[in-house]
Amino acid sequence: MSPTPQPHRMQSQRHPRAADHRRDLPDGKQIDLGKIRFGAQVDAQLYADIAQEAAEAIAASGRGEKNKDTQLRRFYDELCLWNEKINGSGTAEERARRYAEMAPLVKMLKAKVTYARGRKHVDENYEKLLHHVIDEVKDAKTLEQAKLFMEAFSGFYKAIGKG
């Protein structure tokens, strides 16, 4: 008797190498997405060294033809917009309710960055970074942390372009 065939299961494309969260970049640098974590206890270096390392890695992989400052700024601006709509005012309960209502629109940033990659406006590494950041958003508090991380990332990224 031959074994019963198992139903086909789609393999997740989200984290192909989830064990180490490292992504190889063209010049040999790596971006360590595993360091980018939001929640109750954030790494003291999240908005400093970790954001700078991410900016340097993304700049090395796509600065020039892709990953232009203005394109990346659009994603940061939209993240700020959702953060303001959700966290701009009210009690913690009101912010939690607004997050629950608007979470699908926040998560839609993943589709937008994937579309931008398809149009060759951003590279695969920036797409992976933003996907990871959005995946880390679980509530109003982590949305604020994601916004702050992308703010720090954007500042470092812009400074690298001036250097």
N, C-alpha and C positions, 0 to 999 in steps of 0.2 A: 504494500500500500504506500502510495506517495503521500507526503505530508500535505495537510490542508493549506492552500495558499493563504497567506495573511493579507488583510486589506492593505492597500497602498497607503502609506502615511507620508504626508508632505514633510520634508525636512525644513526646519526653520532656517531662513536666510538671515535672521536677525543677528545672530552671534555665531558665525561659522567656527570661530576658535574661542569659544566662551571661557575656556579654562584659564587663559591668560589675558584676555581682552586686548592684546597687542595687535596693532595693524602695521604691516610693513609699508614703508613709504619709499618713493623712488630713490632717494639719496641715502638709504640705509637707516634713517631715523625711524623711530617708532612712536606712535601715539598710544599711550596706555589709558584706554577708556576705563579700566578698572579703578583708577584713582578718582574718577569723577562720580561721586556718590552724594546724594542729597538725603536729608532726613534729620532726625533728632540730633545726631552728632556728626557735624561735617568736619572734614580735615581742616586744621588751622591754615594750611597752605592752599586750600581750594581756590580762593580768589587771587592768589599770588603765584607761587611757583607752578602749581598744577595748570592754571589757566595760561601762564606764560609758555610752558612746555607744549601745550596743545596748540597755541598760536604759532610757535616756531615750527612745529611739525606740519601744520596745515600750510604755512607759508612756504616751506620747503617743497611741499608736494604739488602746489598748484598756483603759486603766485605768478602773475603775468597774464597768461592766456585765460586762466580760470581763477576762481576765488578772488574776484576783484572786490575791493573794499565796499563799493556801493552795493554789490549783490549781497554780500554777507550782512551788510547793514540792514537790508530789507527784512531778513529773517529776524535779526535782533529787534528791529522796530516792531514787528508783529508780535513777538514774544512780550515786549513791553506793553503793547496795546492790551493783550489778554491779561497780563498781570494787573494792569491798572483797572480794567473792568471787574476783575475778580477781587483783588486785594485793596482797591482804592479807598474803600470806606466800609463802615459797618462792624458788627460784632464778629467774633470768630465763627459763630453759627451761620451768620449771613454770608460770610466769605465761603464757608464750606458748601452752603447751598448753591451759591453762584458757581463755584468750581464744578460741582456735580452737573449743573446745567450746561456749562460751557466746555467741559473737558473734551468732548468730541471735536470741538473747533480748535482747541489747543493741539490735540493729537494730529489734526489735519496738517500741521506744519511738516510732518514727516512726508506726506504726499507731495506737498509743495516743493520741498527740497529735492525729492526724487525727480520730480518734473524738471526742476532747474538743472539737475545733473544730466537728464536726458537731452536738454537743450544746450549742454556743455557750458553752462554758466558757473557751475561749481564742480569740483572733482569728487571722486568716490570717497576720499578721506573726510572731506567736510560733510558729505551726506551721512557717513557713519557717525561722525561726531554729533551732528544735530539729532539724528535718530536716537543715539544713546542718551543725550540730554533730555529729550522729550520722553523717552521710556522711563527715565528716573522721576518724572513728575507724577506724583500720586495724589496730591492734594494742594490746597492753596499755599501752604507753607513751602512745599518743595517747588512750586511754580515760582515763588519769589526767589528761592535759591538758584533755580535755573536761570532766571533773569539776571541775577547778580553774577553768576558764572560767565554767562555770555557777554555781559558788560565788561568784565575783566578781560576775557578772551579778546573782545573787539579792541579794547585799548592797547593790549600788547600787539595784536595783529597790525594795527595801524602804525604803531611805533616801529615795528620791524620793517615796514615799507618805507619809512623815512630814513632808516639807518644805512 
